[in-house]
Amino acid sequence: MKSRTEWLLIGLASAGVASITLVPYVAAAGLVPAGRTFSGFLINPVDGYSYLSKMQQGLNGAWGFTLPYAGAPSGSAGIFLFYLALGHLAGVLNLPLLTVYHGARLLAGFLMFLSIYAFLDEVLLDRLPRLMAFAFVLAGSGLGWLAIAIGIQASDLMVPESIPFVTSFTNPHFPLAVALVALGAKSIVSEDRWGVRMAIGLAVGLGLGMVLPFAAVPLIGAGGVWAVWEGGRKRKWTDIRMLLRQPAWPSTVGVALGAAPWLVYDYWVVTSNPVFAIWNAQNLTPSPPVWDYVLGFGLVLIWAVYAIYRGDVFQDRGSRFLVVWLTVNCLLLYAPFNLQRRFSLGLFVPLAALAGIGVARWVGQHTKRTAWPVIALSLIMSLPSNGLVIAAGLASAASGSPLVTESVGEARAFGWLGEHAEPGAVVLAAPETGIRLPAYAPVRVVAGHPFETPQAADRSSQLEAMFDGSLTSGMAERLLLDWDVSYVFYGPRERALGSVPFWISGFTMVFEDVGVTIYAGAAP
């Protein structure tokens, strides 16, 4: 048990770093050019709008998720409950969705850092490796910043799940999932009463099932493999009782029992519902090449490999778990699974812990005069990639990039639809507008999100043809009927596709402001 002072300092450091991630968002709002508004997202805005669209459904009372980017009704399913719950919370608190979103992100980031330290405290009994590991977790990254010059974009610059700081900067559910994984890992290696460990594991599994179900898979795999390894270390692989008595089992089984119903349900949803099945088939996030991860984990990986190479990590049960967790997680990065890249979530935790061990071993073998400059350089060189991620987002905001900003007219039009559009009404808009609309209003769009729109490429091509005037009147009218269009959003993104389409005369103008017009009426 650590002193209250140490935990207070760890809490302050965790809260401080989590709070730092809010600063760029506040700064971005003041950097956007006149006539434009900041979207509220500096990294992966496409998914950011998707999260807000889920919260929008919760705000309107839903506990079942429907695909707002599918055009036709998709049916509802009990998935994305975390964001639906945030939407309900926004309604109770009477706060804007974006405020609740970033509030949840800050709290989840704080909990993530605190939970990771609790895990490190369990496996790293000595202060130096523990504090070094936590320093890497708080602000460390890889060497991707060095590889940009040769045209390589390493994982620390493009896979936000892989770096804790960027994880806390990106969205709420990534850091919350890492926090749960860290608590689950802590319970696996702890020696508390088996009932306590089982209860914690079950709670972690249930939590991950609600937030990010597949994040439980590496934890379950690592716990199971470690239990078998520990039970058979003295060549007693045939002693079933020895294997079953391993303290890792209660927590591991608890995580599996808690997460399994969610995993089974999610699989059933994406295989039995045709619309969700198409979405799942399009939802591909493969891992980048191995060397991208090597660069992306950088010096933290080098220190971890050094610790393993030294070999003495195998003398300690907690360190052996770190090696197993790292190995299982790395193998899953290239498993035959649509979301390979997502398995990098939480991988930095065992890497940082092993790196802390490696640093401590180095310090023990060298004088302070030679050792500490190397340590300081390792920390300093781990910082720039995180800075580049933030700088890229700020540069986009300052330039008025349409990826992270909207025109004032668009923002007002989104607000009008939020107040006047009937829930479930279909809005016809360019795909770049379509990704935003369900985040601000309880509407559906014909196309928007590249994964959540069935046959997204074909649907986007049809939309572009609708707005560039290349369709015949008969084809345009048929599509308007098929899509059951209630509103047409005509703004700068639609205007960029061509001249005002002829079929828009069949609708009635109901809103106009600074280059944006909204038309309403039944499809012809």
N, C-alpha and C positions, 0 to 999 in steps of 0.2 A: 504494500500500500504506500503510495507516494504522499508526501506532505501536502497540506492544503495550499501552501505557497506555490509548489511546483504545478499543481493542477490549476491554480489561479493563473499562473503565467501561461500555461498551455491554452487555457480557455481564452485569455486575452489575445494570444497569438492567432488562435483559430478564428476568433471573431474579427480581428484586425485584417487578416488576409481575405476572409470572406467579404468584408466590407470594401476592401480595395477593388474587388471585382465590380462594384457598383459605380465607382468613379468614372470609368470610361463611358458608361451609359448616360450619366448626368452630363458629362462633357460633350457627348455627341449631340445632345439636344440643343446645345448652344452653338454648335459648329455648322449645322446645316444651312445652306444658302437661303436667302429670302425667297419666299414663295413656295417653300417646301417644308415638310414636317418630318420628324424622325419617327421611324417605325417602332423603335423600342428594341431592335435586334441588331447586334453587331457581328454575330457569327451564325452561320447557317439559318438565315431568315426564312427560307422556304419551310423548314420544319418548325420554326418559331410560330409562323402563322397557323400551321396545322395544330400546334398545341393550344393556341388561343381559340381555334375553332372548336376544339373539344371542350374547353372551358365555357365557351359560348353556349354549347348544348346543356352543360350543367347549370349555367345561369338561368336557362329557360326551363329548368325543372327535370331534365332527363337524367336517368341513371343507366340508360342503355345507349351505346354509341352507334350512330349512323354515319355513313360516309357522306360528307357534304360535298365532296368533289366528284361524285359519281353520276350526277345528273338525275338518273332514275333512282327511286327509293331503294336502299340497300337492305332494309330491315335493320333492327337494332341488335346489339350484342353487349354483354357485360364485360367489355374490355376498355382499357384506358380509364379505369375508374379513378385513378389518381387525379387526372386533369378534370374529369367530370366533378369530382369532389371539390377541387379548387374553384370551379365555376359556382357550385352551390355556396361555397364560403364567400365568394365575392358578392353574391346576392344577399347573404345574411349581413355582411359587413357594409354593404352598400358602397363598395369600392370598385374602381375600374379594374377590368381583367388584367391589364398590364401591370398595375400596381401589385395585385395579389400574386401574379406570376413572378415578378422580381423579388417580392418579399419572401415567397416560398423558396426561390433560388438561393437567397442569402441565408435563410435558416438552414436549408439542406446543406449548403457549403460548410457552414459552421459545424453542424452535426457530423459531416463527413470527416473533417479534420480532427475533431474531438474523438470520434470512434476509431479512427486509424491510430491515434496515439494510445488509446486504451488497448488496442491489439498489440502495438509495439511494446507497451509496458508489460504485456503478458509473455512475450517471446524474447525480449531483449532486457535482461535483468540489469546489465551494466548501463550506466548513464550515458557514456560517450557514444556507443553505437546507437542507442535509442534516440538521443538528441540529433545526431547526424542524420539518421534515417528520417526523422520528423522534419528536419530542415529541407531535405530533398523533397519531401511530400508537400510542404507548404509552398515552395516556390520553384522547385526544380523542374527541368524539362530535358530535352535532348540537344543534339548538335545539328538539328535541321537548319539552323540559321547559317551554318558554315556551308551547307550543301546547296543553298539557293544559287550561288554563283555558278555552279556547274549544271544547273537546270534540274536538280532533284528536289522534290517537295517531300520531305520525310514525314513520318507519322506524327511527330510532335506539332507539325503545322497544319495537318489535315485530318487527324483523327482525335477529336476532342475527348473521347472516352479514355484515351490512353494516358493523359497527363492530369493529375488531380487539380491543379490550379485552373487549367482550361476547362476541365469538367465542371468546376464550380462557376465558371464564367459563362457557360453555354446555356444551361437550362436547369430546372429544379429536379427532374427525376433521375438524371445521371448521378449527381452527388448523393441523393438520398439512397439510391441503390448501392453505391459504394459504401455508405455508412452502414447499411444493413449487412453487406458482405463482410465488412471488417468486424462487426459485432458477432456475426456467425463464425468467422474464423477464430475470434477470441474464445468463444464458447467451445469450439472444437479442441483447442489446445489447453484449455483450462482444466483444473482438477477439482472443480466444484462437485457437489452431489449430483448424481446422475439425473435426478428429477429436475434440478435447476437447469442443467445443460440441455435436457430434452425440451423443457419449456422455452428456453431462449432460442434453441434451434427452430422449434415450431413457430414461434413468433416471427423470427427472421424469414422463414420460408413463406409464411402468410403475407408478410410485408412485401417481400420481393415479388410474390405472385401478383399483388395489386399494382406494384410500381414497374417492375421489369422482370418478368418471370424467368427468362432464359439466363439471367445473371446468377441464378441459383445453381446452374449446371456445373460451372467450374468449382464452386464451393463443395457441392456434393461429391464430385469426382475427386477433388483433393483430399477431402476428409476420408473417403472410402479407401483410396490408395494408401494414404498415410497409416490408417488403422491396420491394414493388411501388412504393410511394411514393418510397422512397429511390432506386430504380433509375430512376425516370422523372422525378425532380425537374428535370432540365435538358432536359425535353421530348424524352427519348429513349425514349419508351414503346415504340417499334418495335424497339429494340435488345434483342433477346432475351438476348444474351450479357450485357449490362449488368444486366438484371433477374436473371438466374440467378447472377450473381457476388456478389450482395448477401450480406453476412456473417450476416444474420438467418436464412438458409435452413437451414443445418445443424441449429441448435437447434430451429427450428420444425418441420422435417421429423422430427427425432428425437422431439419430443413427440407428433406425430401418429402416428408408427409405434408408439410405446410405448402410447398410449392407444387406438388404433383397435381392436385385438382385444377389449379390454374393452367398448368402446362397442357393437361389433357383437354380442358375446356377450350383453350386458345386453338389447339390443333383441330378440335372438332369444328370450331367456328370457321377457320380458314379452309376447311376441306368440304364442309357441308353447304355453306352459303356461296353461291356462284360469284357474287360481286366481291365478297371478301377473298375468295379463292384467287380471282384475277389480281386483286391488290397484292396478295401475298406473293404471287408469282413474279410480280414486278418489283417487289420490295427487296432489292439486292444491294447489299453492302459488303462486297468481298474484301478480304484483307489485302493490303498492298504487298509488294514483294518483301521478302525477309530483310533485305538490306535497308529498306525504308524504316522498318522497326528498329534495326540495329542503330541507325543514325538517330532515330526518334527517341530512343531511350538513352543514347549517348554515354556519358561518363557514369551515370547511375548503373547502366548495364555493365560497364567495364569493372567498376568496383564490386558488383555482385559476382561477376565471373571470377574475379580475383579471390573473393571470399570462398567460393566453391572450390577453386583450384587449390587453395591452401589445404582443404580437406578437413580441417578441424571443426567445420560446421556440422559434420556428421556425428560428432560426439555429443551433441545436445539435441534433445527431442524437439524443442521448438524450432531450432534451425533446420532440422530434417523436414519439418512440416513446410517451412518456407521453400525448400528445394522442391518438394513434391508439388506444392501449389504452383510454383513457377513453371514446372515441367508440364503439368496437366493443362494449365492455362495456355501455354505456348502451343501445345499440340492442338488445342481446340481452335486456335486462330486460323487453322487451315483444314478444319473439319468440313465435311460435305453439308453445309448449312447456309441458308440464304444470307444470314446476318453474321458472317464470320468476324467481321471487324468489331462487332459489339462485344466479342469476348475479350477485347483489350481492356474493357471496363474493370478496374480494380487490379489489373496486372501490375501496376506500378507499386502497389503496396508490398508484396513480397520482394520485388526488386529493390525497393528503397531499404527495406529491412536488411537484406543481404548486403547492400551497399554500405549500410552503417557498420555492419560487422567487418567488412573489408577495410573501411577507413580506420576502425579501431585497431585492426591487426597492423596496418601500415604505421600508425602512430606508435604502436608498441615496439616496432622494429627500427625506428629512426629517431633521431634527435628532434627536438621541437624546432630547431633552426631549419631543418630540411623537411620535416613532415607537414607543419602547419601551412606553409606557402602552397604546397600541393593541394591540401584540403581546401584552402580558400579559393584557389584557382578552379577547383572542381565545382564549387558552388557558384562562382561568378560565371563560369562558362555554361552553367545550366539555366541561367536567367534569360538570355536574349530571345530565345524562341517564344517564350510567353509574351515578351514585350512586342515581338513582331506580330503575333496574333492580334493583340490589342491595337497596335498601330494600323494594321490593315483595315480593321473595322472603322477606326476613327477617320482614316483617309477616305473611305467610301462615304461616310456621313458628310465630311467636309466638302467633298466634290459633288454632293447631291445625287449620288448614284441611285438609280431607280431600284436597285436591289434592297437598299435599306432606308429609302425615303419615299415619300409620296408627295404629290402636289397638294397645295392647300385645298384646291377644288375636289380632289379625290378624297381627302380626309373628311371634308364636309359631306360629300355624297355618301361615304360609308356611314357616317353618323345618321344621315337622313334615312337610309335603308334600315339601320338598326332601330329606328323609331317607328317606321311606317310599314315595312315589308311584313307580309304574313309569314309566320313560321313555316318553313319548308318550301317557300316560293322559289322558283328557278330563275336565276339571273343570268342572262347571256352577256358575256364579257370576254375580253382577251385572256388567255391563260395567265399572263402576269398579273392581271387584275383579279382573276378568279381565285388565285391562291390567297388573296387578302380578304375577299368579301365575307366568307363564313367566319372569319375571326372577329368581324365587327357587327355582323347582323345574323339573325337565325335563318339564313337562306341556304339554298343549294346552288351550285354552279355546274355548268356543263363540263368544264375542265379547269384544272388548277394545279394541284399537287402532282408531280411526275410519277409517284408511286400509288397514290390513293385515287387517281382517276383511271378507271378501267380503259384499256387500250389507249393510254394517254397520248402516244405519238399520233395515232390516227385521229383521235378526238381533237387534238390541238390543230392538226392540219385542216380539219373541217371548219373549226372556228376561224382560223386565219382566212380561209376561203370565203366564209360568210362576210367578214369585214373588209376584204380587199375587192369584193364585187365580182369575183370570178365565177360565182355560181349562177345558174339560170334561176328565174323566178320560181319555177316549179320545184327545183331542188331545195331552194332556200325555204319555201313554204313547207315542204315536207319535213325538213329538219326542225323548223320551229314547232311544228305539231308534235313530232316525235319527242322533242325535248320538253314539251309543255311549258314553254317560256312565258313568264309573267312580267319580267322586267328586262330591259336592255340598258346596260351601262355603257355609255359612250364618252370616253375620256381620252387623255393623251396616248395611252398605250393602244387603244383601239384605233385612234386616228392615225397612228404611225403605220397601221397595216394597209391603209388605202383611203379613198374618198368615202364620203357618207354613203352607206349601202342603200340601195333603192327600197329594200323591204322594210326599212325602219319607219317609213311613212304610215305603215299599218298600225303603229303604236302611238300613244298620246304622251306628250312631254309632261312630266310631273315634277321635275327638279332641274335647275340649271344654276351653275355657279363656277366661275373661273375655269372655263374650258372643259367642264364636265356636264353632261346631260344624262338624265335618267328618263327612260320611256317606260310606260306601263300599258297593259291591255292584254286581252286574250290573244293567243297565237292565231294567225289567220287560218 
